[in-house]
């Protein structure tokens, strides 16, 4: 019982540490969360953030309700972060600052237009980092609800594909750099080389021999010197490319055309390289823990009560509506 009371006390105290509020006794607040005042800038930011969200239903009441919940979540996350005695590293603090500066240079005028300062924007981004630190405290090694590496490897297999490739432009290039179509004979030869290289890639567990064969006749060919790992949302390759790679059995090869290149893909067993798992482990943890993390935060939020200043909320709503 004493531990429970102590934790509640820490939550209450910490909730007052990270609201964006002034020390002025005369300042009015649109919202309080468990007695912690939330100033107009925080409320305006979240009101703008949920404006077009489906949950807000496109209505005044819906937007205000969702913005209020975001404020409750903001206090709950910040409070729990400190209740767990967590902290940010110097590198994370530097990353927050750098990212805030970059985004503020892009969107600062807009946020100032709706009454949100750079200082408040920095606090919002810091709270987002707190959420990620809570994810680790709950689900990473040694966490309260630790997710095993065995499960994370399953996530890696399900959501990523590892491969090596040889690729050749589907058109030739003249001495001036102009693209010219292959002759029918050249194109047939290119396809024949690629198709004959399939068995070579599978037998040698890689693409080096295939590349050696193909590049002798088609010098513009390239090979991947390192294993390529992609997911469905990879910025270089499309989801259709990802699906094609995933359809190839591990340890096998396939030839297909994608955009302006003909590819020979040799798909690898993604679990045989420990470096891949180490590199992708944080993303795998994020994938598998996202739903339970949001559930935990929602439960935390249920312990918080909010009180709105109806007149002030209405005023801020109109200001945001007028300046978006």
Residue frames as qw, qx, qy, qz and C-alpha x, y, z in Angstrom:
[[0.000, 0.884, 0.467, 0.000, 0.00, 0.00, 0.00],
 [0.308, -0.781, 0.107, 0.533, 2.84, 2.37, 0.82],
 [0.407, -0.109, 0.597, 0.682, 4.42, 1.68, -2.59],
 [0.194, 0.637, 0.661, 0.346, 1.15, 2.47, -4.36],
 [0.146, -0.937, -0.256, 0.189, 0.74, 5.72, -2.43],
 [0.417, -0.573, 0.312, 0.633, 4.35, 6.67, -3.13],
 [0.371, 0.173, 0.662, 0.628, 3.93, 6.10, -6.85],
 [0.069, 0.814, 0.548, 0.180, 0.75, 8.16, -6.93],
 [0.287, -0.865, -0.049, 0.409, 2.53, 10.97, -5.10],
 [0.425, -0.306, 0.488, 0.699, 5.38, 10.92, -7.61],
 [0.278, 0.472, 0.686, 0.480, 2.91, 11.01, -10.50],
 [0.066, -0.914, -0.398, 0.046, 1.10, 13.98, -9.04],
 [0.350, -0.759, 0.162, 0.525, 4.32, 15.89, -8.40],
 [0.428, -0.117, 0.607, 0.660, 5.80, 15.05, -11.78],
 [0.276, 0.671, 0.635, 0.265, 2.66, 16.08, -13.60],
 [0.080, -0.961, -0.156, 0.213, 3.27, 19.61, -12.41],
 [0.483, -0.527, 0.381, 0.586, 6.83, 19.61, -13.69],
 [0.319, -0.040, 0.685, 0.653, 6.10, 19.24, -17.38],
 [0.268, 0.798, 0.540, -0.013, 2.97, 21.21, -18.14],
 [0.371, 0.310, 0.150, 0.862, 3.62, 24.29, -20.21],
 [0.269, -0.849, -0.448, -0.074, 2.55, 26.97, -17.81],
 [0.200, 0.648, -0.202, 0.707, 3.53, 30.33, -16.46],
 [0.395, -0.206, -0.665, 0.599, 4.23, 31.25, -12.86],
 [0.153, -0.232, -0.004, -0.961, 1.92, 34.21, -13.11],
 [0.145, 0.269, 0.814, -0.494, -0.94, 34.12, -10.61],
 [0.411, 0.485, 0.156, -0.756, -3.14, 36.04, -13.03],
 [0.227, 0.252, -0.761, -0.552, -2.76, 33.74, -16.04],
 [0.783, 0.103, 0.284, -0.543, -5.84, 31.82, -17.07],
 [0.133, -0.256, 0.927, 0.241, -5.72, 28.24, -18.28],
 [0.622, 0.064, -0.389, -0.677, -8.11, 26.52, -20.68],
 [0.889, -0.095, -0.423, -0.148, -7.61, 23.19, -18.94],
 [0.285, -0.607, 0.678, -0.302, -6.34, 21.56, -15.79],
 [0.812, 0.083, -0.566, -0.119, -5.38, 17.88, -15.54],
 [0.742, -0.365, -0.476, 0.298, -5.45, 16.49, -12.00],
 [0.348, -0.877, -0.143, 0.297, -5.05, 20.06, -10.88],
 [0.516, -0.263, 0.343, 0.740, -2.07, 20.73, -13.18],
 [0.352, 0.779, 0.118, -0.506, -2.70, 23.79, -15.37],
 [0.612, 0.204, 0.551, 0.530, -2.24, 23.37, -19.13],
 [0.007, 0.571, -0.007, -0.821, -1.64, 26.69, -20.81],
 [0.598, 0.648, 0.147, -0.449, -3.11, 27.95, -24.04],
 [0.256, 0.641, -0.636, -0.344, -0.11, 27.08, -26.20],
 [0.194, -0.127, 0.972, -0.018, -0.21, 23.38, -25.34],
 [0.494, 0.450, 0.649, -0.363, -3.96, 23.31, -25.86],
 [0.464, 0.723, -0.143, -0.492, -3.72, 25.19, -29.19],
 [0.072, 0.479, -0.829, -0.279, -1.04, 22.80, -30.43],
 [0.239, 0.081, 0.966, -0.062, -3.12, 19.71, -29.74],
 [0.482, 0.596, 0.406, -0.498, -6.28, 21.33, -31.02],
 [0.398, 0.678, -0.407, -0.464, -4.55, 21.97, -34.33],
 [0.052, -0.343, 0.929, 0.129, -3.02, 18.46, -34.32],
 [0.293, 0.247, 0.912, -0.149, -6.42, 16.74, -34.06],
 [0.347, 0.407, 0.018, -0.845, -8.33, 19.16, -36.26],
 [0.633, 0.327, -0.445, -0.542, -8.68, 16.78, -39.21],
 [0.048, -0.201, 0.969, -0.138, -8.32, 13.53, -37.28],
 [0.453, -0.258, -0.727, -0.448, -11.15, 11.03, -37.86],
 [0.372, -0.361, -0.751, 0.408, -11.62, 10.75, -34.09],
 [0.023, -0.254, -0.231, 0.939, -12.50, 14.44, -33.96],
 [0.305, 0.556, 0.773, -0.016, -15.45, 13.83, -36.31],
 [0.240, 0.378, 0.359, 0.819, -14.94, 17.23, -37.97],
 [0.305, -0.811, -0.409, -0.287, -16.98, 18.98, -35.28],
 [0.054, -0.739, 0.322, -0.589, -16.19, 21.61, -32.67],
 [0.751, -0.505, 0.273, -0.325, -17.05, 19.34, -29.76],
 [0.986, 0.089, -0.010, 0.143, -15.16, 16.42, -31.26],
 [0.540, 0.590, -0.275, 0.534, -12.01, 18.47, -31.75],
 [0.276, -0.698, 0.358, -0.555, -12.13, 19.91, -28.25],
 [0.914, -0.316, 0.168, -0.192, -12.66, 16.43, -26.77],
 [0.915, 0.242, -0.088, 0.309, -9.71, 14.98, -28.69],
 [0.285, 0.685, -0.312, 0.594, -7.45, 17.93, -27.84],
 [0.567, -0.631, 0.293, -0.440, -8.36, 17.51, -24.18],
 [0.988, -0.126, 0.080, 0.033, -7.42, 13.84, -24.34],
 [0.709, 0.486, -0.202, 0.469, -4.08, 14.74, -25.94],
 [0.089, -0.731, 0.349, -0.580, -3.39, 17.11, -23.06],
 [0.828, -0.433, 0.240, -0.261, -4.23, 14.38, -20.54],
 [0.958, 0.174, -0.029, 0.225, -1.92, 12.01, -22.39],
 [0.386, 0.703, -0.287, 0.524, 0.83, 14.64, -22.38],
 [0.395, -0.664, 0.405, -0.489, 0.65, 14.96, -18.59],
 [0.951, -0.204, 0.175, -0.152, 0.34, 11.19, -18.08],
 [0.858, 0.374, -0.151, 0.319, 3.39, 10.40, -20.22],
 [0.205, 0.702, -0.375, 0.569, 5.55, 13.08, -18.64],
 [0.595, -0.574, 0.337, -0.450, 4.51, 12.07, -15.14],
 [0.990, -0.081, 0.108, -0.029, 5.11, 8.36, -15.70],
 [0.668, 0.571, -0.282, 0.386, 8.48, 9.06, -17.31],
 [0.001, -0.638, 0.489, -0.595, 9.62, 10.69, -14.08],
 [0.806, -0.382, 0.232, -0.389, 7.85, 8.20, -11.85],
 [0.985, 0.102, -0.012, 0.140, 10.05, 5.52, -13.43],
 [0.443, -0.750, 0.301, 0.389, 13.15, 7.71, -12.85],
 [0.755, 0.391, 0.350, 0.394, 13.93, 7.70, -16.57],
 [0.143, -0.776, 0.159, 0.594, 16.16, 10.20, -18.31],
 [0.706, 0.708, 0.025, 0.018, 17.29, 11.24, -21.77],
 [0.770, -0.143, 0.157, 0.602, 20.86, 10.82, -22.93],
 [0.116, -0.635, 0.166, 0.745, 22.92, 13.77, -24.12],
 [0.128, -0.027, 0.750, 0.649, 22.63, 12.39, -27.65],
 [0.026, 0.600, 0.790, 0.119, 18.83, 12.22, -27.41],
 [0.092, -0.805, -0.273, 0.519, 18.65, 15.78, -26.06],
 [0.134, -0.445, 0.440, 0.768, 20.84, 16.96, -28.93],
 [0.108, 0.227, 0.849, 0.464, 18.66, 15.05, -31.40],
 [0.010, 0.753, 0.633, -0.180, 15.52, 16.68, -30.01],
 [0.106, -0.745, 0.008, 0.659, 17.08, 20.12, -30.31],
 [0.137, -0.249, 0.643, 0.711, 18.33, 19.54, -33.84],
 [0.081, 0.404, 0.862, 0.294, 15.05, 18.07, -35.02],
 [0.018, -0.793, -0.489, 0.362, 13.08, 20.88, -33.43],
 [0.106, -0.615, 0.223, 0.749, 15.22, 23.49, -35.15],
 [0.109, -0.011, 0.781, 0.615, 14.80, 21.83, -38.53],
 [0.001, 0.573, 0.809, 0.134, 11.02, 21.49, -38.19],
 [0.087, -0.774, -0.330, 0.534, 10.64, 24.96, -36.73],
 [0.113, -0.397, 0.410, 0.813, 12.44, 26.44, -39.73],
 [0.022, -0.196, -0.825, -0.529, 9.87, 24.71, -41.91],
 [0.284, -0.596, -0.703, -0.263, 6.68, 25.21, -39.88],
 [0.310, -0.277, -0.466, 0.781, 7.49, 27.85, -37.28],
 [0.154, -0.038, -0.129, -0.979, 5.55, 30.63, -38.97],
 [0.522, -0.324, -0.633, -0.470, 2.47, 28.44, -39.07],
 [0.550, -0.401, -0.667, 0.303, 2.68, 27.51, -35.39],
 [0.179, -0.173, -0.261, 0.933, 3.30, 31.09, -34.35],
 [0.279, -0.193, -0.383, -0.859, 0.19, 31.99, -36.33],
 [0.639, -0.444, -0.548, -0.307, -1.95, 29.74, -34.14],
 [0.425, -0.774, 0.205, -0.422, -0.23, 30.91, -30.95],
 [0.953, -0.255, 0.021, 0.161, 2.37, 28.18, -30.36],
 [0.040, -0.900, 0.430, 0.067, 5.95, 29.19, -29.51],
 [0.616, 0.457, -0.637, 0.074, 9.14, 27.32, -30.31],
 [0.135, -0.375, 0.762, -0.510, 9.62, 26.63, -26.58],
 [0.742, 0.033, 0.407, -0.531, 6.27, 24.85, -26.41],
 [0.827, 0.426, -0.291, -0.223, 7.01, 22.95, -29.62],
 [0.301, 0.494, -0.771, 0.267, 10.25, 21.75, -28.02],
 [0.429, -0.205, 0.685, -0.552, 8.32, 20.52, -24.97],
 [0.860, 0.232, 0.092, -0.446, 5.91, 18.60, -27.19],
 [0.710, 0.487, -0.508, -0.011, 8.77, 16.89, -29.05],
 [0.003, 0.442, -0.789, 0.427, 10.50, 16.09, -25.76],
 [0.673, -0.059, 0.495, -0.546, 7.34, 14.40, -24.53],
 [0.866, 0.365, -0.211, -0.270, 7.32, 12.28, -27.70],
 [0.432, 0.478, -0.726, 0.241, 10.78, 11.05, -26.76],
 [0.383, -0.287, 0.668, -0.569, 9.49, 10.29, -23.27],
 [0.875, 0.136, 0.097, -0.454, 6.93, 7.97, -24.87],
 [0.767, 0.430, -0.476, 0.014, 9.69, 6.04, -26.60],
 [0.096, 0.443, -0.757, 0.469, 11.66, 5.76, -23.36],
 [0.657, -0.124, 0.464, -0.581, 8.54, 4.34, -21.69],
 [0.884, 0.295, -0.246, -0.267, 8.30, 1.79, -24.49],
 [0.518, 0.433, -0.686, 0.269, 11.78, 0.57, -23.58],
 [0.226, -0.335, 0.662, -0.631, 11.03, 0.62, -19.84],
 [0.796, 0.021, 0.272, -0.540, 7.97, -1.56, -20.42],
 [0.931, 0.307, 0.074, -0.186, 8.96, -3.93, -23.23],
 [0.486, 0.672, -0.546, 0.119, 12.74, -3.98, -23.75],
 [0.702, 0.031, -0.642, 0.308, 15.18, -6.26, -21.94],
 [0.289, -0.105, -0.606, 0.734, 14.62, -6.02, -18.21],
 [0.295, -0.244, -0.118, -0.917, 11.32, -4.17, -18.72],
 [0.489, -0.044, 0.580, -0.650, 8.16, -4.74, -16.75],
 [0.831, 0.336, 0.337, -0.288, 6.62, -6.60, -19.72],
 [0.174, -0.561, 0.666, 0.460, 9.76, -7.73, -21.53],
 [0.840, 0.461, -0.004, -0.284, 9.33, -9.00, -25.08],
 [0.774, -0.302, 0.481, 0.280, 11.71, -11.86, -25.85],
 [0.015, 0.556, -0.581, -0.594, 14.23, -11.85, -28.67],
 [0.285, 0.148, 0.924, 0.208, 12.54, -14.97, -30.03],
 [0.293, 0.748, 0.559, -0.204, 9.36, -12.98, -30.62],
 [0.069, 0.825, -0.176, -0.532, 11.34, -10.09, -32.09],
 [0.195, -0.283, 0.802, 0.488, 13.04, -12.43, -34.57],
 [0.317, 0.476, 0.818, 0.056, 9.58, -13.54, -35.63],
 [0.190, 0.876, 0.216, -0.388, 8.69, -9.90, -36.28],
 [0.110, -0.622, 0.535, 0.561, 11.88, -9.50, -38.30],
 [0.276, 0.040, 0.894, 0.350, 11.02, -12.50, -40.49],
 [0.268, 0.655, 0.701, -0.094, 7.44, -11.34, -41.01],
 [0.126, 0.929, 0.210, -0.278, 8.12, -7.70, -41.84],
 [0.015, -0.803, 0.457, 0.382, 11.51, -7.59, -43.58],
 [0.933, 0.327, 0.110, 0.099, 13.31, -9.24, -46.49],
 [0.345, -0.716, 0.476, 0.377, 17.06, -9.63, -46.98],
 [0.841, 0.457, 0.264, 0.117, 18.64, -10.08, -50.41],
 [0.335, -0.463, 0.434, 0.697, 21.57, -9.46, -52.73],
 [0.621, 0.689, 0.322, -0.189, 21.09, -8.32, -56.31],
 [0.365, -0.111, 0.490, 0.784, 22.57, -7.80, -59.74],
 [0.382, 0.764, 0.428, -0.297, 20.83, -5.26, -61.90],
 [0.382, 0.008, 0.491, 0.783, 21.28, -3.96, -65.42],
 [0.298, 0.419, 0.053, -0.856, 19.58, -0.96, -67.04],
 [0.629, 0.402, 0.661, -0.083, 16.77, -2.12, -69.31],
 [0.542, 0.836, 0.075, 0.038, 18.07, 0.27, -72.00],
 [0.757, 0.054, 0.031, 0.650, 21.55, 0.90, -73.36],
 [0.113, -0.923, -0.042, 0.365, 23.39, 4.24, -73.28],
 [0.704, 0.604, 0.025, 0.372, 25.38, 5.83, -76.11],
 [0.614, 0.065, -0.207, 0.759, 28.64, 7.78, -75.77],
 [0.038, -0.452, -0.013, -0.891, 26.68, 10.98, -75.13],
 [0.105, 0.046, 0.735, -0.669, 24.73, 9.49, -72.24],
 [0.594, 0.072, -0.137, -0.789, 21.51, 9.17, -74.24],
 [0.589, -0.008, 0.772, -0.238, 19.36, 6.12, -73.58],
 [0.492, 0.320, -0.561, -0.584, 18.83, 3.90, -76.59],
 [0.908, -0.087, 0.188, -0.364, 16.80, 0.69, -76.74],
 [0.448, -0.321, 0.810, 0.201, 18.57, -2.64, -76.91],
 [0.476, 0.228, -0.637, -0.562, 18.29, -4.46, -80.19],
 [0.899, -0.152, -0.072, -0.405, 16.11, -7.54, -80.04],
 [0.818, 0.215, -0.476, 0.239, 19.25, -9.67, -80.14],
 [0.177, 0.408, -0.543, 0.712, 20.86, -7.74, -77.26],
 [0.571, -0.335, 0.244, -0.709, 17.72, -7.87, -75.14],
 [0.951, -0.036, -0.230, -0.203, 17.34, -11.61, -75.68],
 [0.653, 0.293, -0.543, 0.440, 20.99, -12.12, -74.74],
 [0.127, -0.433, 0.455, -0.767, 20.56, -10.05, -71.57],
 [0.791, -0.241, 0.104, -0.553, 17.55, -12.12, -70.53],
 [0.915, 0.133, -0.380, 0.030, 19.36, -15.34, -71.34],
 [0.385, 0.393, -0.581, 0.600, 22.32, -14.32, -69.17],
 [0.384, -0.371, 0.388, -0.751, 20.06, -13.42, -66.28],
 [0.901, -0.117, -0.042, -0.416, 18.03, -16.59, -66.47],
 [0.833, 0.209, -0.466, 0.212, 21.13, -18.76, -66.67],
 [0.174, 0.456, -0.540, 0.686, 22.55, -16.92, -63.64],
 [0.695, -0.460, 0.014, -0.553, 19.64, -18.01, -61.40],
 [0.962, -0.153, -0.217, 0.061, 21.11, -21.44, -60.76],
 [0.571, 0.360, -0.364, 0.642, 24.56, -19.91, -60.27],
 [0.212, -0.556, 0.256, -0.762, 23.25, -17.53, -57.61],
 [0.844, -0.382, -0.012, -0.376, 21.41, -20.30, -55.77],
 [0.933, 0.045, -0.270, 0.233, 24.36, -22.69, -55.90],
 [0.519, 0.300, -0.328, 0.730, 26.90, -20.11, -54.73],
 [0.368, -0.687, -0.530, 0.335, 24.64, -18.51, -52.10],
 [0.170, -0.667, -0.002, 0.725, 25.22, -15.06, -53.60],
 [0.556, 0.793, 0.219, -0.121, 25.41, -12.96, -56.72],
 [0.242, -0.730, 0.455, 0.449, 29.16, -12.50, -57.28],
 [0.439, -0.034, 0.794, 0.418, 29.45, -15.21, -59.94],
 [0.364, 0.710, 0.600, 0.059, 26.29, -14.01, -61.67],
 [0.030, 0.945, -0.023, -0.325, 27.58, -10.45, -61.71],
 [0.353, -0.500, 0.621, 0.490, 30.90, -11.60, -63.16],
 [0.442, 0.276, 0.787, 0.330, 29.11, -13.36, -66.01],
 [0.244, 0.835, 0.493, 0.001, 26.64, -10.58, -66.80],
 [0.114, -0.909, 0.070, 0.395, 28.96, -7.57, -66.48],
 [0.494, -0.223, 0.598, 0.590, 31.40, -8.93, -69.06],
 [0.249, 0.409, 0.682, 0.553, 28.81, -8.34, -71.77],
 [0.140, -0.835, -0.367, -0.385, 26.78, -5.59, -70.08],
 [0.499, 0.116, -0.404, 0.758, 29.29, -3.33, -68.26],
 [0.242, -0.462, 0.057, -0.851, 26.63, -0.99, -66.90],
 [0.736, -0.401, -0.530, -0.127, 25.47, -3.76, -64.58],
 [0.163, -0.603, 0.493, -0.606, 25.74, -3.31, -60.82],
 [0.659, -0.247, -0.708, 0.061, 25.75, -5.64, -57.85],
 [0.502, -0.789, 0.069, -0.348, 24.96, -5.09, -54.18],
 [0.457, 0.429, -0.679, 0.383, 28.16, -5.59, -52.22],
 [0.127, -0.106, 0.743, -0.649, 26.26, -5.81, -48.96],
 [0.039, -0.436, -0.899, -0.012, 23.00, -7.46, -47.97],
 [0.219, -0.260, -0.146, -0.929, 20.00, -5.23, -48.62],
 [0.077, -0.374, -0.858, 0.344, 17.22, -5.27, -46.02],
 [0.216, -0.192, -0.226, -0.930, 13.86, -3.70, -46.82],
 [0.238, 0.356, 0.788, -0.443, 10.33, -3.56, -45.49],
 [0.319, 0.642, 0.674, 0.181, 7.09, -2.75, -47.27],
 [0.034, 0.974, 0.190, -0.118, 7.63, 1.00, -46.80],
 [0.650, -0.239, 0.243, 0.679, 11.21, 1.16, -48.09],
 [0.137, 0.806, 0.017, -0.575, 11.98, 4.55, -49.66],
 [0.007, -0.469, 0.676, 0.569, 13.90, 3.10, -52.64],
 [0.117, -0.069, -0.931, -0.339, 11.77, 0.12, -53.54],
 [0.542, -0.217, -0.155, -0.797, 8.00, -0.13, -53.79],
 [0.656, -0.163, 0.583, -0.450, 5.66, -2.41, -51.86],
 [0.898, 0.366, -0.051, -0.240, 5.25, -4.42, -55.08],
 [0.469, 0.591, -0.628, 0.190, 9.02, -4.96, -55.21],
 [0.301, -0.395, 0.721, -0.484, 8.97, -6.03, -51.55],
 [0.841, 0.066, 0.324, -0.428, 6.14, -8.50, -52.23],
 [0.805, 0.490, -0.326, -0.079, 8.07, -9.98, -55.15],
 [0.211, 0.545, -0.737, 0.339, 11.18, -10.46, -53.02],
 [0.511, -0.243, 0.632, -0.529, 9.12, -12.03, -50.22],
 [0.899, 0.225, 0.050, -0.373, 7.63, -14.48, -52.72],
 [0.594, 0.519, -0.610, 0.080, 11.11, -15.89, -53.44],
 [0.904, -0.381, -0.184, 0.064, 12.08, -18.83, -51.26],
 [0.327, -0.851, 0.405, 0.069, 15.07, -18.19, -49.02],
 [0.545, -0.347, 0.695, 0.314, 18.23, -19.47, -50.68],
 [0.566, 0.463, 0.621, 0.280, 16.69, -19.08, -54.14],
 [0.132, -0.332, 0.223, 0.907, 16.92, -16.51, -56.93],
 [0.413, 0.680, 0.605, -0.033, 14.54, -14.86, -59.37],
 [0.258, -0.014, 0.327, 0.909, 14.76, -12.52, -62.36],
 [0.145, 0.788, 0.599, -0.014, 12.26, -9.71, -62.96],
 [0.286, 0.420, 0.128, 0.852, 12.11, -6.15, -64.27],
 [0.263, -0.761, -0.470, 0.361, 11.49, -3.26, -61.89],
 [0.059, 0.906, -0.007, -0.418, 11.24, 0.27, -63.26],
 [0.468, 0.802, -0.327, -0.175, 14.28, 0.92, -65.47],
 [0.055, -0.557, 0.828, -0.032, 16.32, -2.15, -64.42],
 [0.872, -0.015, -0.450, -0.191, 16.34, -5.89, -64.85],
 [0.393, -0.628, 0.558, -0.375, 17.09, -7.56, -61.51],
 [0.721, 0.002, -0.690, 0.059, 18.48, -10.85, -60.38],
 [0.467, -0.621, 0.308, -0.549, 17.46, -11.20, -56.73],
 [0.588, 0.026, -0.783, 0.200, 18.98, -13.77, -54.42],
 [0.553, -0.665, -0.026, -0.501, 16.91, -13.92, -51.26],
 [0.333, 0.325, -0.758, 0.457, 18.79, -14.64, -48.05],
 [0.580, -0.532, -0.609, 0.095, 17.76, -16.09, -44.70],
 [0.049, -0.817, 0.066, -0.571, 17.40, -12.91, -42.68],
 [0.727, -0.666, 0.083, -0.146, 18.14, -14.66, -39.38],
 [0.915, 0.052, -0.084, 0.391, 21.59, -15.97, -40.33],
 [0.398, 0.460, -0.163, 0.777, 23.22, -12.54, -40.02],
 [0.418, -0.582, -0.552, 0.427, 23.20, -11.35, -36.38],
 [0.192, -0.142, 0.022, 0.971, 24.09, -7.84, -37.50],
 [0.229, -0.358, -0.537, -0.729, 20.73, -7.55, -39.27],
 [0.504, -0.601, -0.620, -0.009, 18.81, -8.51, -36.14],
 [0.441, -0.410, -0.292, 0.743, 20.87, -6.13, -34.01],
 [0.082, 0.017, 0.232, 0.969, 20.25, -3.30, -36.47],
 [0.372, -0.330, -0.516, -0.698, 16.51, -3.93, -36.89],
 [0.351, -0.316, -0.812, 0.342, 15.74, -4.96, -33.31],
 [0.041, 0.273, 0.347, -0.897, 14.57, -1.47, -32.21],
 [0.423, 0.085, -0.350, -0.832, 12.14, -1.30, -35.14],
 [0.492, -0.166, -0.837, -0.171, 10.89, -4.82, -34.46],
 [0.204, -0.296, -0.702, 0.615, 10.31, -3.88, -30.83],
 [0.217, 0.211, 0.066, -0.951, 8.37, -0.82, -31.94],
 [0.469, -0.025, -0.629, -0.619, 6.20, -2.87, -34.29],
 [0.508, -0.250, -0.824, 0.003, 5.23, -5.55, -31.79],
 [0.274, -0.334, -0.610, 0.664, 4.88, -3.23, -28.80],
 [0.070, -0.193, -0.170, -0.964, 2.88, -0.41, -30.37],
 [0.534, -0.459, -0.506, -0.499, -0.58, -1.74, -29.53],
 [0.656, -0.476, -0.519, 0.271, 0.23, -2.77, -25.93],
 [0.340, -0.053, -0.192, 0.919, 2.06, 0.54, -25.40],
 [0.236, -0.313, -0.236, -0.889, -0.98, 2.56, -26.47],
 [0.641, -0.479, -0.563, -0.207, -3.16, 0.37, -24.27],
 [0.581, -0.312, -0.449, 0.603, -0.93, 1.06, -21.26],
 [0.124, 0.060, -0.037, 0.990, -0.99, 4.80, -21.93],
 [0.420, -0.421, -0.432, -0.678, -4.77, 4.76, -22.27],
 [0.666, -0.479, -0.558, 0.122, -5.04, 3.00, -18.91],
 [0.426, -0.165, -0.284, 0.843, -2.74, 5.61, -17.37],
 [0.082, -0.249, -0.197, -0.945, -4.90, 8.38, -18.81],
 [0.509, -0.522, -0.603, -0.323, -7.97, 6.91, -17.13],
 [0.558, -0.448, -0.484, 0.504, -6.46, 7.89, -13.78],
 [0.203, -0.111, -0.022, 0.973, -6.44, 11.58, -14.74],
 [0.124, 0.770, 0.616, -0.108, -9.35, 14.00, -14.60],
 [0.286, 0.162, 0.205, 0.922, -9.60, 17.22, -16.54],
 [0.046, 0.768, 0.496, -0.403, -11.53, 20.43, -15.96],
 [0.392, 0.378, 0.381, 0.747, -12.07, 22.86, -18.83],
 [0.045, 0.508, 0.202, -0.836, -12.62, 26.61, -18.78],
 [0.506, 0.550, 0.657, 0.101, -15.43, 26.58, -21.32],
 [0.219, 0.950, 0.085, -0.207, -15.14, 30.23, -22.28],
 [0.179, -0.742, 0.542, 0.352, -11.36, 30.13, -22.71],
 [0.529, 0.018, 0.807, 0.261, -11.51, 26.86, -24.64],
 [0.463, 0.739, 0.489, -0.005, -14.05, 28.44, -26.98],
 [0.062, 0.939, -0.180, -0.287, -11.80, 31.46, -27.45],
 [0.312, -0.512, 0.719, 0.351, -8.78, 29.32, -28.31],
 [0.580, 0.322, 0.738, 0.128, -10.86, 27.17, -30.63],
 [0.394, 0.879, 0.254, -0.090, -11.89, 30.22, -32.62],
 [0.090, -0.850, 0.417, 0.309, -8.31, 31.55, -32.74],
 [0.451, -0.218, 0.808, 0.311, -7.01, 28.27, -34.13],
 [0.525, 0.562, 0.637, 0.038, -9.92, 28.05, -36.61],
 [0.251, 0.945, 0.071, -0.196, -9.19, 31.57, -37.85],
 [0.034, -0.842, 0.498, 0.202, -5.46, 31.07, -38.32],
 [0.762, -0.088, 0.621, 0.160, -5.02, 27.55, -39.63]]
